[in-house]
Amino acid sequence: MTGRYGPTAVVVGASDGLGAAFATELAGRGFNLVLVARRSLLLDELPYGCTRPHGVRVRPLTADVSTVDGVAAVLSSTTADEVGLLVCNAALARSHRSSASRRSSSTPCWT
Ligand SMILES: NC(=O)c1ccc[n+]([C@@H]2O[C@H](COP(=O)([O-])OP(=O)(O)OC[C@H]3O[C@@H](n4cnc5c(N)ncnc54)[C@H](OP(=O)(O)O)[C@@H]3O)[C@@H](O)[C@H]2O)c1
């Protein structure tokens, strides 16, 4: 898989949930990783879990991708990497609170 999509994967939203699972799986498949999220503490813990058994390089990057500066930080810190795979796991979603609000409006939020 790294031959086609490697050697480096960027996982945005990697501190928790599906993104952390993607990171662990990709490390197991030999990808070097750039892991992006806002919570640096959680992000800093991940490399130890996923690199130790596999010997891949993992770089945590604290950034809020809902901001222009956050996206710029991701772009500038990965220009030197040969990125073949991007997992966009933090996304803008519409939250519907009730059937009444569903008819009139919805609230965008990042998850
Ligand atoms: N889980 C499901 O069953 C399911 C089903 C359908 C769709 N989805 C979609 O799949 C995505 C991931 O789901 P999940 O359940 O894994 O969510 P989650 O556990 O809440 O994880 C979201 C990840 O995104 C990061 N994140 C959120 N906002 C961010 C931002 N502005 N900048 C950088 N990182 C950000 C969070 O880390 P920080 O808080 O540290 O930034 C976290 O690592 C979501 O977009 C969700 O809507 C999930």
The ligand as an SDF file (V2000), in Angstrom:
LIG
                    3D

 48 52  0  0  0  0  0  0  0  0999 V2000
  -18.0610    7.9380   14.2100 N   0  0  0  0  0  0  0  0  0  0  0  0
  -19.0350    7.7150   13.3260 C   0  0  0  0  0  0  0  0  0  0  0  0
  -19.8340    6.7680   13.4310 O   0  0  0  0  0  0  0  0  0  0  0  0
  -19.1870    8.6330   12.1150 C   0  0  0  0  0  0  0  0  0  0  0  0
  -20.1830    8.3720   11.1870 C   0  0  0  0  0  0  0  0  0  0  0  0
  -20.2990    9.2060   10.0540 C   0  0  0  0  0  0  0  0  0  0  0  0
  -19.4360   10.2770    9.8900 C   0  0  0  0  0  0  0  0  0  0  0  0
  -18.5010   10.5000   10.8250 N   0  0  0  0  0  0  0  0  0  0  0  0
  -17.5940   11.6470   10.6140 C   0  0  0  0  0  0  0  0  0  0  0  0
  -16.2410   11.1830   10.6840 O   0  0  0  0  0  0  0  0  0  0  0  0
  -15.4440   12.1740   11.2900 C   0  0  0  0  0  0  0  0  0  0  0  0
  -14.7120   11.5970   12.5280 C   0  0  0  0  0  0  0  0  0  0  0  0
  -15.6480   11.0310   13.4250 O   0  0  0  0  0  0  0  0  0  0  0  0
  -15.1950   10.5830   14.8960 P   0  0  0  0  0  0  0  0  0  0  0  0
  -16.3400    9.8580   15.4740 O   0  0  0  0  0  0  0  0  0  0  0  0
  -13.8680    9.8910   14.8030 O   0  0  0  0  0  0  0  0  0  0  0  0
  -15.0510   12.0150   15.6080 O   0  0  0  0  0  0  0  0  0  0  0  0
  -14.2210   12.3980   16.9320 P   0  0  0  0  0  0  0  0  0  0  0  0
  -13.9680   11.2050   17.7920 O   0  0  0  0  0  0  0  0  0  0  0  0
  -14.9210   13.5900   17.4890 O   0  0  0  0  0  0  0  0  0  0  0  0
  -12.8260   12.8460   16.3320 O   0  0  0  0  0  0  0  0  0  0  0  0
  -12.7170   14.0170   15.5600 C   0  0  0  0  0  0  0  0  0  0  0  0
  -11.2410   14.3150   15.4000 C   0  0  0  0  0  0  0  0  0  0  0  0
  -11.1150   15.5370   14.6600 O   0  0  0  0  0  0  0  0  0  0  0  0
  -10.3340   16.4550   15.4100 C   0  0  0  0  0  0  0  0  0  0  0  0
  -10.8280   17.7850   15.1070 N   0  0  0  0  0  0  0  0  0  0  0  0
  -12.0760   18.2670   15.2770 C   0  0  0  0  0  0  0  0  0  0  0  0
  -12.1440   19.5390   14.8830 N   0  0  0  0  0  0  0  0  0  0  0  0
  -10.9030   19.8770   14.4610 C   0  0  0  0  0  0  0  0  0  0  0  0
  -10.3430   21.0690   13.9580 C   0  0  0  0  0  0  0  0  0  0  0  0
  -11.0700   22.1810   13.8030 N   0  0  0  0  0  0  0  0  0  0  0  0
   -9.0210   21.0770   13.6230 N   0  0  0  0  0  0  0  0  0  0  0  0
   -8.2670   19.9670   13.7870 C   0  0  0  0  0  0  0  0  0  0  0  0
   -8.7550   18.8030   14.2440 N   0  0  0  0  0  0  0  0  0  0  0  0
  -10.0620   18.7580   14.5870 C   0  0  0  0  0  0  0  0  0  0  0  0
  -10.4950   16.0320   16.8620 C   0  0  0  0  0  0  0  0  0  0  0  0
   -9.3520   16.3610   17.6340 O   0  0  0  0  0  0  0  0  0  0  0  0
   -9.1820   17.6950   18.5080 P   0  0  0  0  0  0  0  0  0  0  0  0
  -10.4510   17.8840   19.2670 O   0  0  0  0  0  0  0  0  0  0  0  0
   -7.9890   17.3660   19.3440 O   0  0  0  0  0  0  0  0  0  0  0  0
   -8.9030   18.7800   17.5110 O   0  0  0  0  0  0  0  0  0  0  0  0
  -10.5380   14.5210   16.7310 C   0  0  0  0  0  0  0  0  0  0  0  0
   -9.2300   13.9900   16.6410 O   0  0  0  0  0  0  0  0  0  0  0  0
  -16.3570   13.3290   11.6770 C   0  0  0  0  0  0  0  0  0  0  0  0
  -16.2780   14.3020   10.6400 O   0  0  0  0  0  0  0  0  0  0  0  0
  -17.7250   12.6940   11.7140 C   0  0  0  0  0  0  0  0  0  0  0  0
  -18.7340   13.6460   11.4120 O   0  0  0  0  0  0  0  0  0  0  0  0
  -18.3430    9.7130   11.9380 C   0  0  0  0  0  0  0  0  0  0  0  0
  1  2  1  0
  2  3  2  0
  2  4  1  0
  4  5  1  0
  4 48  2  0
  5  6  2  0
  6  7  1  0
  7  8  2  0
  8  9  1  0
  8 48  1  0
  9 10  1  0
  9 46  1  0
 10 11  1  0
 11 12  1  0
 11 44  1  0
 12 13  1  0
 13 14  1  0
 14 15  2  0
 14 16  1  0
 14 17  1  0
 17 18  1  0
 18 19  2  0
 18 20  1  0
 18 21  1  0
 21 22  1  0
 22 23  1  0
 23 24  1  0
 23 42  1  0
 24 25  1  0
 25 26  1  0
 25 36  1  0
 26 27  1  0
 26 35  1  0
 27 28  2  0
 28 29  1  0
 29 30  1  0
 29 35  2  0
 30 31  1  0
 30 32  2  0
 32 33  1  0
 33 34  2  0
 34 35  1  0
 36 37  1  0
 36 42  1  0
 37 38  1  0
 38 39  2  0
 38 40  1  0
 38 41  1  0
 42 43  1  0
 44 45  1  0
 44 46  1  0
 46 47  1  0
M  CHG  2   8   1  16  -1
M  END
$$$$
